[in-house]
């Protein structure tokens, strides 16, 4: 759904045409995306239009960056530990 909305706003009926699920199921997905901050839903007459919002993606990017840095730090510590514990020529090397 997000990839479809990347091209521009779309009403829920048009969005639903792209999936093999009922319109109520699409509406539930839309509600979840709206609650998560990835899209906004605007009523225009009898139609409901979905539009991407960058706020949710910025929050997601921040969250991913945090864990990316967390794991990079952990892996760097592991690499440092392994480099200090292994013999200069590697494991199992004979002198």
N, CA, C and O atoms as a GROMACS GRO file, in nm:
protein
  380
    1UNK      N    1   0.082  -0.119   0.000
    1UNK     CA    2   0.000   0.000   0.000
    1UNK      C    3   0.086   0.125   0.000
    1UNK      O    4   0.058   0.223  -0.069
    2UNK      N    5   0.192   0.120   0.079
    2UNK     CA    6   0.279   0.238   0.086
    2UNK      C    7   0.343   0.266  -0.050
    2UNK      O    8   0.356   0.382  -0.089
    3UNK      N    9   0.383   0.162  -0.120
    3UNK     CA   10   0.444   0.182  -0.251
    3UNK      C   11   0.344   0.241  -0.350
    3UNK      O   12   0.381   0.325  -0.432
    4UNK      N   13   0.220   0.200  -0.342
    4UNK     CA   14   0.117   0.257  -0.430
    4UNK      C   15   0.095   0.404  -0.398
    4UNK      O   16   0.078   0.486  -0.489
    5UNK      N   17   0.095   0.438  -0.271
    5UNK     CA   18   0.072   0.575  -0.231
    5UNK      C   19   0.192   0.664  -0.256
    5UNK      O   20   0.181   0.787  -0.254
    6UNK      N   21   0.307   0.603  -0.280
    6UNK     CA   22   0.426   0.680  -0.313
    6UNK      C   23   0.404   0.760  -0.441
    6UNK      O   24   0.458   0.870  -0.457
    7UNK      N   25   0.326   0.706  -0.532
    7UNK     CA   26   0.297   0.774  -0.659
    7UNK      C   27   0.201   0.892  -0.641
    7UNK      O   28   0.196   0.981  -0.726
    8UNK      N   29   0.125   0.892  -0.532
    8UNK     CA   30   0.032   1.002  -0.508
    8UNK      C   31  -0.088   0.956  -0.427
    8UNK      O   32  -0.105   0.836  -0.402
    9UNK      N   33  -0.171   1.050  -0.387
    9UNK     CA   34  -0.291   1.019  -0.309
    9UNK      C   35  -0.383   0.926  -0.387
    9UNK      O   36  -0.387   0.928  -0.510
   10UNK      N   37  -0.456   0.846  -0.311
   10UNK     CA   38  -0.544   0.749  -0.375
   10UNK      C   39  -0.663   0.724  -0.283
   10UNK      O   40  -0.646   0.716  -0.161
   11UNK      N   41  -0.782   0.711  -0.340
   11UNK     CA   42  -0.896   0.680  -0.254
   11UNK      C   43  -0.892   0.532  -0.218
   11UNK      O   44  -0.827   0.451  -0.284
   12UNK      N   45  -0.962   0.499  -0.111
   12UNK     CA   46  -0.954   0.362  -0.057
   12UNK      C   47  -1.007   0.260  -0.157
   12UNK      O   48  -0.954   0.150  -0.166
   13UNK      N   49  -1.112   0.294  -0.233
   13UNK     CA   50  -1.164   0.200  -0.333
   13UNK      C   51  -1.059   0.168  -0.439
   13UNK      O   52  -1.040   0.053  -0.477
   14UNK      N   53  -0.991   0.270  -0.487
   14UNK     CA   54  -0.887   0.249  -0.588
   14UNK      C   55  -0.770   0.171  -0.529
   14UNK      O   56  -0.712   0.085  -0.596
   15UNK      N   57  -0.737   0.199  -0.406
   15UNK     CA   58  -0.632   0.125  -0.337
   15UNK      C   59  -0.670  -0.023  -0.324
   15UNK      O   60  -0.587  -0.111  -0.346
   16UNK      N   61  -0.794  -0.048  -0.288
   16UNK     CA   62  -0.842  -0.185  -0.268
   16UNK      C   63  -0.839  -0.267  -0.397
   16UNK      O   64  -0.823  -0.389  -0.392
   17UNK      N   65  -0.854  -0.201  -0.512
   17UNK     CA   66  -0.852  -0.272  -0.640
   17UNK      C   67  -0.718  -0.341  -0.666
   17UNK      O   68  -0.711  -0.431  -0.750
   18UNK      N   69  -0.615  -0.301  -0.598
   18UNK     CA   70  -0.481  -0.355  -0.619
   18UNK      C   71  -0.450  -0.476  -0.532
   18UNK      O   72  -0.340  -0.530  -0.537
   19UNK      N   73  -0.546  -0.519  -0.452
   19UNK     CA   74  -0.522  -0.629  -0.358
   19UNK      C   75  -0.634  -0.731  -0.364
   19UNK      O   76  -0.749  -0.698  -0.395
   20UNK      N   77  -0.600  -0.854  -0.335
   20UNK     CA   78  -0.700  -0.962  -0.331
   20UNK      C   79  -0.752  -0.976  -0.188
   20UNK      O   80  -0.735  -1.080  -0.125
   21UNK      N   81  -0.814  -0.871  -0.141
   21UNK     CA   82  -0.877  -0.873  -0.010
   21UNK      C   83  -0.999  -0.782  -0.015
   21UNK      O   84  -1.013  -0.700  -0.106
   22UNK      N   85  -1.083  -0.798   0.081
   22UNK     CA   86  -1.206  -0.718   0.082
   22UNK      C   87  -1.176  -0.571   0.112
   22UNK      O   88  -1.071  -0.537   0.166
   23UNK      N   89  -1.270  -0.486   0.075
   23UNK     CA   90  -1.253  -0.344   0.103
   23UNK      C   91  -1.246  -0.318   0.254
   23UNK      O   92  -1.166  -0.234   0.295
   24UNK      N   93  -1.326  -0.388   0.338
   24UNK     CA   94  -1.312  -0.369   0.483
   24UNK      C   95  -1.172  -0.409   0.534
   24UNK      O   96  -1.119  -0.346   0.626
   25UNK      N   97  -1.113  -0.511   0.474
   25UNK     CA   98  -0.977  -0.551   0.514
   25UNK      C   99  -0.877  -0.442   0.476
   25UNK      O  100  -0.786  -0.411   0.552
   26UNK      N  101  -0.894  -0.385   0.358
   26UNK     CA  102  -0.807  -0.274   0.316
   26UNK      C  103  -0.826  -0.156   0.411
   26UNK      O  104  -0.728  -0.092   0.449
   27UNK      N  105  -0.949  -0.128   0.449
   27UNK     CA  106  -0.976  -0.018   0.543
   27UNK      C  107  -0.906  -0.041   0.677
   27UNK      O  108  -0.857   0.054   0.738
   28UNK      N  109  -0.901  -0.166   0.722
   28UNK     CA  110  -0.831  -0.196   0.848
   28UNK      C  111  -0.681  -0.170   0.834
   28UNK      O  112  -0.618  -0.114   0.924
   29UNK      N  113  -0.624  -0.210   0.720
   29UNK     CA  114  -0.482  -0.184   0.696
   29UNK      C  115  -0.456  -0.033   0.691
   29UNK      O  116  -0.357   0.016   0.747
   30UNK      N  117  -0.545   0.039   0.625
   30UNK     CA  118  -0.531   0.184   0.615
   30UNK      C  119  -0.535   0.247   0.754
   30UNK      O  120  -0.457   0.337   0.784
   31UNK      N  121  -0.625   0.200   0.838
   31UNK     CA  122  -0.636   0.253   0.975
   31UNK      C  123  -0.507   0.230   1.054
   31UNK      O  124  -0.463   0.319   1.127
   32UNK      N  125  -0.448   0.114   1.038
   32UNK     CA  126  -0.322   0.084   1.107
   32UNK      C  127  -0.210   0.176   1.057
   32UNK      O  128  -0.133   0.229   1.137
   33UNK      N  129  -0.202   0.195   0.926
   33UNK     CA  130  -0.100   0.284   0.869
   33UNK      C  131  -0.123   0.428   0.914
   33UNK      O  132  -0.027   0.503   0.936
   34UNK      N  133  -0.248   0.467   0.926
   34UNK     CA  134  -0.280   0.602   0.971
   34UNK      C  135  -0.241   0.619   1.118
   34UNK      O  136  -0.181   0.720   1.156
   35UNK      N  137  -0.275   0.522   1.201
   35UNK     CA  138  -0.241   0.527   1.343
   35UNK      C  139  -0.090   0.530   1.364
   35UNK      O  140  -0.041   0.598   1.454
   36UNK      N  141  -0.017   0.458   1.280
   36UNK     CA  142   0.129   0.454   1.290
   36UNK      C  143   0.194   0.582   1.237
   36UNK      O  144   0.314   0.603   1.257
   37UNK      N  145   0.117   0.667   1.170
   37UNK     CA  146   0.169   0.794   1.121
   37UNK      C  147   0.231   0.789   0.983
   37UNK      O  148   0.296   0.884   0.940
   38UNK      N  149   0.211   0.678   0.911
   38UNK     CA  150   0.266   0.665   0.777
   38UNK      C  151   0.180   0.731   0.670
   38UNK      O  152   0.230   0.773   0.566
   39UNK      N  153   0.049   0.740   0.697
   39UNK     CA  154  -0.041   0.802   0.599
   39UNK      C  155  -0.140   0.892   0.673
   39UNK      O  156  -0.160   0.880   0.794
   40UNK      N  157  -0.202   0.982   0.597
   40UNK     CA  158  -0.315   1.058   0.649
   40UNK      C  159  -0.435   1.024   0.561
   40UNK      O  160  -0.420   0.992   0.443
   41UNK      N  161  -0.552   1.031   0.619
   41UNK     CA  162  -0.676   1.001   0.546
   41UNK      C  163  -0.763   1.126   0.552
   41UNK      O  164  -0.793   1.177   0.660
   42UNK      N  165  -0.804   1.172   0.434
   42UNK     CA  166  -0.884   1.293   0.424
   42UNK      C  167  -1.017   1.260   0.357
   42UNK      O  168  -1.020   1.194   0.253
   43UNK      N  169  -1.125   1.307   0.416
   43UNK     CA  170  -1.257   1.289   0.356
   43UNK      C  171  -1.282   1.400   0.255
   43UNK      O  172  -1.271   1.518   0.287
   44UNK      N  173  -1.315   1.359   0.133
   44UNK     CA  174  -1.351   1.453   0.027
   44UNK      C  175  -1.486   1.405  -0.027
   44UNK      O  176  -1.493   1.312  -0.107
   45UNK      N  177  -1.591   1.469   0.019
   45UNK     CA  178  -1.725   1.423  -0.017
   45UNK      C  179  -1.748   1.285   0.044
   45UNK      O  180  -1.734   1.267   0.165
   46UNK      N  181  -1.784   1.190  -0.040
   46UNK     CA  182  -1.807   1.052   0.007
   46UNK      C  183  -1.682   0.966  -0.003
   46UNK      O  184  -1.684   0.849   0.037
   47UNK      N  185  -1.577   1.022  -0.055
   47UNK     CA  186  -1.452   0.947  -0.074
   47UNK      C  187  -1.353   0.974   0.040
   47UNK      O  188  -1.354   1.082   0.100
   48UNK      N  189  -1.270   0.876   0.068
   48UNK     CA  190  -1.163   0.891   0.166
   48UNK      C  191  -1.031   0.873   0.092
   48UNK      O  192  -1.006   0.767   0.033
   49UNK      N  193  -0.947   0.976   0.094
   49UNK     CA  194  -0.819   0.973   0.022
   49UNK      C  195  -0.704   0.952   0.119
   49UNK      O  196  -0.697   1.014   0.225
   50UNK      N  197  -0.613   0.863   0.079
   50UNK     CA  198  -0.495   0.832   0.159
   50UNK      C  199  -0.374   0.901   0.097
   50UNK      O  200  -0.357   0.902  -0.025
   51UNK      N  201  -0.290   0.958   0.182
   51UNK     CA  202  -0.170   1.028   0.138
   51UNK      C  203  -0.056   0.990   0.231
   51UNK      O  204  -0.074   0.981   0.353
   52UNK      N  205   0.062   0.968   0.175
   52UNK     CA  206   0.179   0.939   0.258
   52UNK      C  207   0.215   1.059   0.343
   52UNK      O  208   0.200   1.174   0.301
   53UNK      N  209   0.263   1.032   0.465
   53UNK     CA  210   0.314   1.136   0.555
   53UNK      C  211   0.459   1.104   0.586
   53UNK      O  212   0.492   0.988   0.614
   54UNK      N  213   0.546   1.201   0.583
   54UNK     CA  214   0.686   1.172   0.609
   54UNK      C  215   0.715   1.157   0.758
   54UNK      O  216   0.819   1.102   0.794
   55UNK      N  217   0.628   1.205   0.845
   55UNK     CA  218   0.652   1.198   0.989
   55UNK      C  219   0.677   1.056   1.038
   55UNK      O  220   0.773   1.030   1.111
   56UNK      N  221   0.591   0.965   0.998
   56UNK     CA  222   0.606   0.825   1.040
   56UNK      C  223   0.735   0.764   0.991
   56UNK      O  224   0.797   0.683   1.060
   57UNK      N  225   0.776   0.801   0.871
   57UNK     CA  226   0.899   0.746   0.815
   57UNK      C  227   1.021   0.804   0.885
   57UNK      O  228   1.121   0.734   0.902
   58UNK      N  229   1.013   0.931   0.925
   58UNK     CA  230   1.124   0.991   0.998
   58UNK      C  231   1.142   0.923   1.134
   58UNK      O  232   1.254   0.899   1.177
   59UNK      N  233   1.031   0.893   1.200
   59UNK     CA  234   1.038   0.823   1.328
   59UNK      C  235   1.096   0.682   1.310
   59UNK      O  236   1.178   0.638   1.389
   60UNK      N  237   1.053   0.614   1.204
   60UNK     CA  238   1.105   0.481   1.175
   60UNK      C  239   1.254   0.486   1.145
   60UNK      O  240   1.330   0.402   1.192
   61UNK      N  241   1.296   0.586   1.067
   61UNK     CA  242   1.438   0.601   1.034
   61UNK      C  243   1.519   0.626   1.160
   61UNK      O  244   1.629   0.572   1.174
   62UNK      N  245   1.468   0.706   1.250
   62UNK     CA  246   1.537   0.733   1.376
   62UNK      C  247   1.551   0.604   1.458
   62UNK      O  248   1.657   0.578   1.515
   63UNK      N  249   1.445   0.526   1.463
   63UNK     CA  250   1.446   0.400   1.538
   63UNK      C  251   1.547   0.302   1.478
   63UNK      O  252   1.623   0.238   1.551
   64UNK      N  253   1.547   0.291   1.346
   64UNK     CA  254   1.642   0.201   1.278
   64UNK      C  255   1.785   0.249   1.299
   64UNK      O  256   1.874   0.167   1.321
   65UNK      N  257   1.808   0.379   1.292
   65UNK     CA  258   1.942   0.434   1.312
   65UNK      C  259   1.994   0.402   1.452
   65UNK      O  260   2.112   0.370   1.469
   66UNK      N  261   1.906   0.410   1.552
   66UNK     CA  262   1.945   0.377   1.688
   66UNK      C  263   1.996   0.233   1.697
   66UNK      O  264   2.104   0.208   1.751
   67UNK      N  265   1.919   0.140   1.643
   67UNK     CA  266   1.958  -0.001   1.651
   67UNK      C  267   2.075  -0.033   1.559
   67UNK      O  268   2.156  -0.121   1.589
   68UNK      N  269   2.085   0.038   1.448
   68UNK     CA  270   2.199   0.022   1.360
   68UNK      C  271   2.327   0.058   1.434
   68UNK      O  272   2.425  -0.016   1.429
   69UNK      N  273   2.327   0.171   1.503
   69UNK     CA  274   2.444   0.214   1.582
   69UNK      C  275   2.469   0.117   1.697
   69UNK      O  276   2.584   0.085   1.726
   70UNK      N  277   2.364   0.070   1.761
   70UNK     CA  278   2.377  -0.026   1.872
   70UNK      C  279   2.452  -0.150   1.825
   70UNK      O  280   2.548  -0.192   1.890
   71UNK      N  281   2.408  -0.208   1.713
   71UNK     CA  282   2.472  -0.330   1.666
   71UNK      C  283   2.610  -0.305   1.609
   71UNK      O  284   2.698  -0.390   1.623
   72UNK      N  285   2.633  -0.193   1.546
   72UNK     CA  286   2.767  -0.161   1.497
   72UNK      C  287   2.866  -0.152   1.614
   72UNK      O  288   2.979  -0.201   1.603
   73UNK      N  289   2.824  -0.091   1.723
   73UNK     CA  290   2.908  -0.081   1.842
   73UNK      C  291   2.937  -0.220   1.899
   73UNK      O  292   3.051  -0.251   1.932
   74UNK      N  293   2.835  -0.303   1.911
   74UNK     CA  294   2.853  -0.439   1.965
   74UNK      C  295   2.946  -0.521   1.876
   74UNK      O  296   3.034  -0.591   1.926
   75UNK      N  297   2.926  -0.513   1.745
   75UNK     CA  298   3.010  -0.591   1.654
   75UNK      C  299   3.153  -0.540   1.653
   75UNK      O  300   3.247  -0.618   1.640
   76UNK      N  301   3.172  -0.409   1.668
   76UNK     CA  302   3.307  -0.354   1.675
   76UNK      C  303   3.378  -0.403   1.801
   76UNK      O  304   3.496  -0.437   1.796
   77UNK      N  305   3.307  -0.408   1.914
   77UNK     CA  306   3.365  -0.460   2.039
   77UNK      C  307   3.401  -0.607   2.023
   77UNK      O  308   3.506  -0.651   2.072
   78UNK      N  309   3.316  -0.685   1.957
   78UNK     CA  310   3.345  -0.825   1.933
   78UNK      C  311   3.468  -0.840   1.845
   78UNK      O  312   3.554  -0.923   1.873
   79UNK      N  313   3.476  -0.761   1.740
   79UNK     CA  314   3.593  -0.765   1.651
   79UNK      C  315   3.721  -0.730   1.727
   79UNK      O  316   3.823  -0.796   1.711
   80UNK      N  317   3.713  -0.626   1.810
   80UNK     CA  318   3.830  -0.587   1.890
   80UNK      C  319   3.870  -0.699   1.984
   80UNK      O  320   3.989  -0.728   1.998
   81UNK      N  321   3.773  -0.763   2.047
   81UNK     CA  322   3.800  -0.874   2.138
   81UNK      C  323   3.866  -0.990   2.064
   81UNK      O  324   3.965  -1.045   2.111
   82UNK      N  325   3.812  -1.027   1.950
   82UNK     CA  326   3.867  -1.137   1.872
   82UNK      C  327   4.007  -1.106   1.821
   82UNK      O  328   4.093  -1.193   1.820
   83UNK      N  329   4.031  -0.983   1.780
   83UNK     CA  330   4.164  -0.944   1.731
   83UNK      C  331   4.268  -0.950   1.842
   83UNK      O  332   4.384  -0.979   1.815
   84UNK      N  333   4.228  -0.923   1.965
   84UNK     CA  334   4.322  -0.926   2.078
   84UNK      C  335   4.344  -1.066   2.132
   84UNK      O  336   4.449  -1.091   2.192
   85UNK      N  337   4.251  -1.157   2.114
   85UNK     CA  338   4.260  -1.293   2.169
   85UNK      C  339   4.324  -1.393   2.074
   85UNK      O  340   4.384  -1.490   2.119
   86UNK      N  341   4.312  -1.372   1.943
   86UNK     CA  342   4.364  -1.468   1.847
   86UNK      C  343   4.513  -1.449   1.826
   86UNK      O  344   4.562  -1.336   1.832
   87UNK      N  345   4.588  -1.559   1.802
   87UNK     CA  346   4.730  -1.544   1.770
   87UNK      C  347   4.748  -1.464   1.642
   87UNK      O  348   4.657  -1.459   1.560
   88UNK      N  349   4.863  -1.400   1.622
   88UNK     CA  350   4.885  -1.313   1.506
   88UNK      C  351   4.855  -1.378   1.372
   88UNK      O  352   4.810  -1.310   1.280
   89UNK      N  353   4.879  -1.508   1.357
   89UNK     CA  354   4.859  -1.575   1.229
   89UNK      C  355   4.722  -1.642   1.220
   89UNK      O  356   4.696  -1.715   1.124
   90UNK      N  357   4.636  -1.620   1.318
   90UNK     CA  358   4.502  -1.677   1.313
   90UNK      C  359   4.491  -1.803   1.396
   90UNK      O  360   4.591  -1.850   1.449
   91UNK      N  361   4.371  -1.858   1.409
   91UNK     CA  362   4.350  -1.978   1.491
   91UNK      C  363   4.417  -2.100   1.432
   91UNK      O  364   4.415  -2.122   1.311
   92UNK      N  365   4.475  -2.180   1.519
   92UNK     CA  366   4.536  -2.306   1.475
   92UNK      C  367   4.667  -2.290   1.401
   92UNK      O  368   4.718  -2.388   1.346
   93UNK      N  369   4.723  -2.173   1.397
   93UNK     CA  370   4.851  -2.153   1.326
   93UNK      C  371   4.965  -2.215   1.407
   93UNK      O  372   4.967  -2.208   1.529
   94UNK      N  373   5.058  -2.275   1.336
   94UNK     CA  374   5.174  -2.336   1.401
   94UNK      C  375   5.294  -2.246   1.385
   94UNK      O  376   5.315  -2.185   1.280
   95UNK      N  377   5.373  -2.238   1.490
   95UNK     CA  378   5.492  -2.155   1.486
   95UNK      C  379   5.612  -2.232   1.440
   95UNK      O  380   5.722  -2.177   1.430
   0.00000   0.00000   0.00000
